[in-house]
Amino acid sequence: TLWTNTIQNLTKDAFRGIEFLRTLDLTNNQIETFHPDVFDLLPNLSEIYLNKNNFRELPSGLFKNNRKLSDFVLLYNQKSLKDLPSGFFANLTELKRVYMRCDLEALPSDLFSGSENLQSIDLSNNKLVSVPKELLASQRNLKTIHLSFNKLAQLDGGLFSASETLIELYLNNNNLTYLPRHVFNSLHNLETLYLNNNNLRTIPMDTFGATKSLKVIDMSNNVLTFMENQQGPIDLSSPFQRLTKLERLNLSHNHILKIFPDWMFNLIKLEFLDLSYNNITLLTTNDLQFLSRNIKVYLAHNQITEISMHGIEPFAKEQDTSGTIEVPTLYLDGNPLVCNCVLTDFVRLLRGELDPVVGRIVKIEPGKLSCNGPPEHVGKLAVNVNPHELFCDYDTDISQVKRCPAGCQCLVRTADYALLVNCSNAGLSTIPSLPEPTHSSLKYIILYVENNSITRLPKITDIGYDKVRYLYAKNNNITNIVADNLPPQLESLDLRRNNMIHINETVLRAFNNTITLRNISLSNNPWKCNCDALSLMIYIQSQFKKVNDYDYIECSDGQKINKMVPGDICTDDVQAIVALSITLALLGILIGVVAALYYKYQQEIKIWMYWHNICPFIFNSDSLDANKKYDAFISYSHKDEDFVADTLVPELEFRRKFNLCIHRRDWTVGDFIPDQIIRSVAESRRTIIVLSPNYVESVWGTMEFRAAHHTAVKENVSRVIVIIYGDVNTQNMDSELKSYIDMNTYIKWGDPWFWERLHYALRTIKTGKKGAGAFFKTSSKSTVDDKLELIHPSPMTPPHATSPVDSPKLNGSISYARNGKLPNGGLNGHVNGAFIINTNSKQSDV
């Protein structure tokens, strides 16, 4: 090592006897040149360092005897070494690295001829204007080339044709204005490309078609737009569309106008996209669809005035975000935002007011992103802007039809789809016709008509006025309002500083009845505080939470209405009338409540009243039932006789004193059965149907029901009482009985109120009579219908008993007797309307 000396010249004798020297460091001396044979005695020389000397030239054939040279380094030369001899590094087969920074202006085309094992060439920080096409023709193993910080204005299209192994290429900080179409076609293994700080204006679409291994590209600080490839309205891709392995793309400080779709959909491994300091003016939901989930997109310091996130919530809900950990992050600091209604959803996103699912598709880093307009928002941080303070013009400069009233300003607020119509200070005497907001997908109107000479408000039938929710009409000449002046969805009403002296009760009732009105302002009006104002006083004092200026409403004589009592403005007589009116109103409300409860629970109330003997006269039967023999006729199946005999009859006859008709006890033996049924129904105030599965199968039961039902329909009196006993299947039920059950109420055995409901249903003036006699159950459980048993002869009057109304099959045939004789001499039949049964005959159906 001979560095940091004052050596100016060397001869080969200086190295005699040290032929095994491998590394020679002559850094920081004053050498200007060498003799061509100076290194001839160093055949093993491998590395030579010539930094910080004063070389003005280097001789040809300097390393002709140094075939093992692998590294040549000449950096920071103190003088200008403008060129090199032809073949200076030629045929050095072990040469791998060459680093030269010495103000070179030109290179011989055969500089590296035959040196095929070169791996790294660094010619940066020189003054090269061009590079010969053949310079790299022999370099088949080259990995890295540094040509940055030169003055290259162009590249030859075949410069890298032999450099198939090249991995890193540095061409930054030159004067390149374009790239030849096929300049990189052989660089299949290229991973890193630096072209930043040039004057590149265009990049052909197929420039990177062969460089599919690229991972890093830096093209910052150029004048690129990529718009030269956009031939029409179709949104085409950029030259990077095939680089699916690309991880970092720096395009900052260019003239780019938009985010290209291939950056979102093709570059699936992209982690870093720097688009800062470009000319992008608009950002929408469509610009957030990056398939690379962990990408960071830098959009700071563009010209973005509009950020429209409209539809981002439904878009986010459509995405598959399951298992999502990382999301695309956008950096937006330093853009001149116009804070109008277009920004609404973006501001809500910043404030965390959107559906949380949005946070699983994008993350926004606003930094100090602030408003550049309009004047009322200038300087505000975007995150601090209230979405309800963001407006857009309703009519634009290109609107062919102006919808806003003349002299007014109309603004749209998309935060709640409101139309603000500001007609204040317009010299109006009437409110002009308003736009219909629903024609523009808006929901309602906010109307300002302050500081005019308006004397009355429009009617709700006027176009657009029915959509007003907020009405600000202070400082006008309005003297009166009526109910028709109040839009149906009015939420806020400001009538301060008008000439109001009275509000009638119809309007006050409308104020009370509306469920939307939340704010009302009435101060600075000459209110006339007499008896007519009592209702107004009561309203103001009772609705103080709605009345914004509650403490400032005064009568024309200066009295504060919130401090007044009725005696201050009205006489005792009037107070009494008012008190009576209020009492009557409360009484009416009470009666209404009682009526509603009675309507809902009238059955239970009637039963309770009847059972406690309250107003018994309302439960008396009319004259139609006055002479009825029985309180009720019980229709049942003989298979349910236990229930009737052991439960129903004892309770009703002996405990509750009802007189019952029971066919086994009260029918006349030998009479025609249909006649008996009709007579029993006719002589009874009610017919009790014990509806059970057995009853459904009974023919006689059906007949008894129909007789009772037809009588009730004919007399227009409810006479049928149905008791559901057991699980009844309506499938096989008689159609008329089924219809009745479907359309009328019934009593179910097992109901805790069973007896009270039944007693109530039987409500009549009690006769005070007991039943006609004891009711004895039959000991037989035969299948013979018990009504037919009534025809058997008896030597004495049979005991009173009831029997089910069943239609079982009989052991015997039935024939009808004519003239008192049975056909075929049989003993079975019907004589004079009575059935005759031969129990030895074959069983048949009744």
ZADREN-886246 format. One record per residue (C-alpha): x, y, z. Coordinates in steps of 0.1 Angstrom, whole numbers, plus 5000, padded with zeros to 4 digits. Layout:
XYZ ...
This chain:
500050005000 501450334989 498450554995 498650915008 502051004995 503351254970 504250994943 504251154909 505750884887 506650514889 508750274869 508649904867 511849884887 509850004917 508149664917 511149434910 511349134932 507749154943 506148964914 503748794938 502049124947 498249094943 496949424956 498349764949 496850074964 498150404951 495250614964 495850984972 499051054954 499951294926 500451054897 499551204863 500350904841 502150564839 504850414817 503250144796 505449874812 505149994848 503249684859 505049424837 506849274867 503549214886 502048904868 499948814899 498449164903 494649124911 493449454925 494649804918 493350124934 494150454918 491750694936 492451064941 495351114918 495951364889 495651134859 495251314826 495851004805 496550634808 498750444783 497550174760 498549814770 499049914806 497849574818 499049354790 501049134815 498549144843 496148864831 494948804867 493649154872 490049134887 489349474902 490249824888 489150124908 489850484898 487550724917 487651094925 490451174901 491651534907 492051614870 489951534840 490651204824 488451254793 489050924775 490750584776 492950404750 491350154727 491149804743 492349944776 490649654795 490649414766 491249034770 491549044808 489648724813 489648744851 488549104852 485249124872 484849484885 485649824870 484850144888 485850474871 484750824881 487151064864 485151294841 485251054812 483551204781 483850914757 484550544757 486150324730 483850054716 486449784724 487149894759 486149564774 486649344743 487448984752 486949044790 483948814792 483848764830 483049114839 480249124865 480049494876 480849814857 480450144874 480950444851 478750684870 479551044878 481351094845 480551314815 479551054790 477251174763 476750844747 477750474750 478950274720 476649994709 479549744711 480749834745 479149534762 479149294733 481449044751 479949074786 477948754790 478248744828 477449104836 475249154867 475449534874 475949844853 476150194867 475850464841 474050724863 475151084867 476351124832 475051324803 473551044783 470851184759 469950854743 470650484744 471350254714 468649994710 471249714710 473349824738 472249544762 471549274736 474349054750 473649124787 471148854794 472448804829 472149164840 470249214873 470749574881 470849874857 471350234868 470650494842 469350774866 470451134865 471051164828 469451354800 467451074784 464251184767 463050854754 463750484755 464150274723 461350034719 463449714723 466349844744 465549604773 464449294752 467349074763 467249164800 465148864811 466748854845 466749234852 465349304887 466249664894 466049954870 466750314879 465750584853 464950864877 466051224872 465951214834 463751404809 461751094798 458451194782 457250874767 457650504773 456550264746 453850024758 456049714750 459249854766 459049604795 457449314777 460549094782 461649214816 459149014836 461648964865 461649334874 460949404911 462149764915 461550054890 462350414898 461250664872 460750964895 461651314884 460751284847 457951434827 455951114821 452151114817 451650774800 448750934782 450350894748 449150534750 445450634756 443950624721 440350684731 437750684759 438750334769 440850334801 444050154789 446950034809 450450164814 453750014801 454149824834 451049594828 453049274825 455349324855 453549084878 456649054901 457049424905 457249524942 458349894941 457350154916 458450514921 456750764897 456951074919 457651414904 456151344870 453051474852 450751174857 447051254857 445450944871 445850604887 446050344859 444050014862 447049784858 448649924889 445649794908 444749474890 448049344874 450749444898 449549194925 452849204944 453249584944 454049704979 455150064972 453650304947 454950654949 452750894928 453451204949 454151534932 452151464901 449051624885 446351384897 443251594903 440551344912 440351034934 437350804934 436250474949 437350304917 440950414925 441050204956 440649854941 444249734946 444549354946 447849394965 446549415001 449749555017 450449824992 451350185003 450250444978 451750794981 449551064966 450851354986 451351694969 449251624937 446551854925 443651654940 440651884945 437951614946 437851284965 434651104958 434050804979 430350774968 429250414970 432250294990 430050125016 428149894992 431449844973 433149735006 430349495015 430749324982 434449244988 435748935004 437549075034 437648755055 440948705071 442149045060 444949185081 446649435059 444849685036 446049935010 447150265027 446850595009 448850905019 447151225008 448951515026 449451835007 446551834982 444452144975 441051994984 437852174976 435652095005 432252064989 429551804989 431651564967 433951524997 431151415021 431751035022 435551085023 435151315053 432851065070 435450795063 438151005080 435751065110 434950695113 431250755105 431050495077 430350125081 433349955097 433649725067 435150015048 438150005070 438849655058 439449765022 441350085026 443250295051 443550675047 446550865061 445551235056 448451385074 447751765074 445351735044 443352055045 440752255026 441852494999 438252624993 435552744995 436453045017 434452925047 436552615049 440052735038 442652605062 440452355080 441852005083 439751765063 439151535093 437651835113 435151935086 431451865095 429851665066 426651875071 428652185062 429652055027 427552194998 427652194960 425852424936 422452294926 422752464891 426152464874 427552684847 426652424821 423052364833 420752444804 417752494827 418252694859 416052544885 416952774914 414553074919 415753404906 417753594932 418253284954 421153054959 420552684958 422952434972 423052054976 424051875007 424751505001 425251425038 421451395041 420351465005 419051815014 418452104990 419252445006 417452734991 418753065004 416553364994 417553585022 418153955015 416553934981 413854204985 411053944983 407454014993 406353654986 408253324987 408953214951 408052874937 410552614950 412252334930 410951984935 413851814953 412751454945 413451524908 417151534917 417151244942 417051484971 414751435001 413851775015 414452155015 416052385039 414552735032 416053065042 413953375035 415353605061 415553985059 412754035033 409354195033 407353875032 403853905047 402653545045 403953195041 403052965012 400452685015 401552325015 399852274982 402452504965 405152324945 408152224965 406852384998 405552055012 409151925012 410452205035 411752075068 413652375080 412152725075 414053035086 411953345081 413053595107 412953965101 409953985077 406454125080 404553805086 401453885107 399653545109 400053185101 397552905096 397852525097 398152505059 401352705062 403052425081 404752155059 403951805070 407651725079 408652055094 411452025120 412452385126 410552705123 412153055129 409653345130 411653595150 411453965142 408053955124 404754125132 403053825148 400453925175 398553605178 398653225169 395353055168 394552725186 394452535153 398052615146 399052545182 397352205180 399252145148 402452225166 401551975193 400351705170 403351695147 406051445157 408751615137 408851975150 411752005173 412752375172 410652695171 411753055176 409053325182 410853615200 410853985189 407253975178 404554225192 402553945209 399154075222 398853925256 395053895263 392853595269 393253495233 396953445240 396353205269 396852895247 400053045233 401353105268 400452745279 402152615247 405352815252 405652715289 404852355284 407052305253 410052505266 412452245253 411252305217 411152685220 414752795214 414153155225 412053065255 413653325278 413253605252 409653595241 407853905253 404454065251 404054395234 404154555268 407454395277 406254115300 408153785295 405653515286 407653245304 407153435337 403453485333 400453295349 396953285335 395753545359 398153795344 396353795310 392953655316 389953715341 388753445365 385653365344 387853295314 390253095336 387252895349 386152825313 389752725304 389952505335 386552345326 387752295290 390852125302 388851905327 386451805300 389351725276 390951505303 387651345310 387151275273 390651115272 389750905303 386450785286 388350705255 390850495274 388050315293 386250255260 389350105244 389949875274 386249765273 386549705236 389549475242 388349305273 384549335271 383948965275 385948945308 384349265320 380849155314 381448825331 382948995361 380049245363 377448965360 379148745386 379249035411 375649135403 376549475390 373849625367 371949295365 369249455343 371549475314 371749095313 368049025313 366548835283 364049025262 360348935259 361248675232 362548445260 360148535287 357948225285 360547965277 360147645297 363947565300 367047775304 369047535282 368747215262 371947005265 372946825232 375646565237 376846215227 375845935251 379545835252 380146165270 377346105295 379746085325 380846445319 377246565315 375846365345 378646405369 379846755361 377746965339 374146895353 375046915390 376847235387 374147415365 370947275381 371847235418 374447505423 373547765398 369747695396 369347665359 366447455345 367847215319 366247005293 367946655290 366446415265 366846095287 364846265314 362546515297 361546365264 358146185261 358545825254 357245715220 357146055204 358846105170 362446195177 362846485152 359846645167 361246605202 364446775190 362647065175 360347105206 363347095230 365147365211 362047575208 361247555246 364847635256 366447975258 369847835249 371147505234 374447375249 376447165225 379046935241 381246915211 383546615214 385046365190 382046145197 379646425190 381246485156 380346125146 376646165157 373846205132 371346315159 373846565172 374046725138 370346735137 370046905171 372747155162 371047255130 367647285148 369247525173 371247715148 368347765124 366147885153 368848135164 369248265128 365448295123 364948485156 368248685153 369248575188 372448405199 371148075213 373947825207 376647765233 379447545223 381647355248 384747205234 385246875252 388446695242 390546725210 388046775182 389146715146 387246935122 388146735091 385146495094 382746755109 379446855094 380047145071 377447375088 378847295122 382447345110 381547685096 379847785128 382947685149 385247875126 383248195128 382048195165 383648185199 383247885222 384047765257 386747505263 386547265292 389647325314 389447705310 390047855345 386948075338 384947795324 381947815348 381848195349 381948205311 379147945308 377048115335 377448445317 376448285284 373348145300 372448485315 368648515317 366248585345 366448265365 363148075369 364047965404 363047605393 365147305397 365347035370 362446815364 363946535383 367146355391 369346255362 370445895364 373245765342 372445445323 374345145334 374745015299 377445135276 375944975245 376245115211 372545155208 371545515204 370045615237 367345835220 366045515204 365745355238 362945605247 360545395226 360745085249 357445045267 357445125304 354845055330 355445385347 356945725340 360645675336 363045875357 364346195342 367646135326 369746285298 371546105271 374146195245 373046275211 374946005194 374245815161 375845475168 374945165149 371944965163 371544595168 368544555146 367044675115 364544965114 361444965093 358845225091 355245105099 352345195078 348845185093 350345045125 351844735109 355444645100 356244505067 357144125065 355544085099 358644205116 358744355151 361144635142 359744955128 358145285135 354645295147 352745625148 356045825146 357945615172 360845385166 360445005174 363744815180 364244445177 367544385195 367844045179 367944185144 371144255124 373044565134 372544865112 373145235111 370645485122 
